[in-house]
Amino acid sequence: MSKGFPKDFLWGGAVAAHQLEGGWQEGSKGLSVADVMTVGSSTSYRSITEGIVDGEYYPNHEAIDFYHKYKEDIALFKEMGFKCFRTSIAWTRIFPNGDETEPNEEGLQFYDDLFDECLKNGIEPVVTLSHFELPYHLVTEYGGFRNRKLIDFFVRFATVCFKRYKDKVKYWMTFNEINNQANYNEDFAPFTNSGIYYKEGDNREEIMYQAAHNELVASARAVKIAKEINPDFEIGCMIAMCPIYPATCNPKDILMAQKAMELRYYFTDVHVHGFYPQYILNNWERKGISVEFTEQDKKDLLDGTVDYIGFSYYMSFAIKHNGSDSYYDYDESKDLVKNPYVQASDWGWQIDPEGLRYSLNWFQDMYNKPMFIVENGFGAYDKVEEDGSIHDEYRIEYLKAHIEQMKLAVVEDGVDLMGYTPWGCIDLVSAGTGEMEKRYGFIYVDKDNKGEGSLDRAKKDSFYWYKDVIESNGENL
Ligand code: P53
């Protein structure tokens, strides 16, 4: 039995290109889905506009200007002792429209420089290929991932990246939080995951299954090609893990929770096992859902299974039986109930550290694969004191409680965990709301929800705390 975290445990931090880089038109970058999203609030998603509309504010256009400031930011990550840094490659820097045959050299060069800077500072890059930043042209021209042509576009993009960075990047993930779109009755996840706008009368469920299928096939083909380019690559999937608990021990609630988990997490089964679980195929048949699924797809899925499960963990959900005759009508936008045993953040996200231990064990039991917690964190309002200090003890408390549970899972339960990269290690634009003031960072960035501020960086109390956590390999919490 191990006493603590393994020696080579990957402590670090996580971000995504569109949420921090800015430079939305620099280096011949194309327009992405994130570039047409405005600001929302703690109670509303952001709106999606048709192209760029005059007079609207788009927070990702400048974000925190990491595009120009990355050297100074990486120096701060190094000071905290990061072993790794998770970011994404903005697809639109490499293929501005997404359907070109030749990549954009300026974009490729930017990531060469960024990864070199990480490596020079002893920080290993961990890279997501598609993190809510699909080329917008693929939405307007092809209808996003509902169209099978996007499989080839993604595979081309992935192949270019694998070849170019084969000696700089070892850890990869294909599609960020691919399972968010299980919430297909709202408009946010289908757009950010897959570039899908639903129209009146669309069969949302069927379209979601097709888009997700196309992504699962694209991911598998990419994994296979990656291994031919460098057999040492480690390629993961990326799942948004919000375990769904039954609200009571009423057998109907238990079954409802079990089926909701299946509908929200079958994506992992396909990534890990290379085929669909029977309950999904039966669900399609019962509802008359038709998914274009070729013999070649079947082969590709089996040939491109992932090496590890990357996942985000912020919160848990709870559910009651919704009264429907079928347990296959889980509607994430309606069926979840409040868990009376846990508190929630100012954005209503339920805080549940034990849920992280539960999730690690659930994944271990289900899939028996190495895991990587590639996001976890507390979005909160921070206050800058007169002397410039930022006392974010609530964030320290959240992270400490989660790391304690993660440690129990490793030490007592023996789960196979590779690393931990808290989300938004430097303040950045929220994906869900577009706010700057929903902050996750150890590093404060002076910018508000309207886009005003100096963009200056400052260390929060959590900065010094996390440095000590890493230095002690998780012993000093
Ligand atoms: P924000 C929903 C539920 C769980 C994770 O989210 C989610 C979302 C989408 O909002 O997204 C992930 O910024 C995502 C990151 C995102 C982070 O969690 O809405 O991978 O891009 O920023 C936090 O507070």
Residues whose N, C-alpha, C, O or C-beta is under 5 A from the ligand:
A	BS01	P53	A16 E177 A240 G379 V429 S430 A431 G432 T433
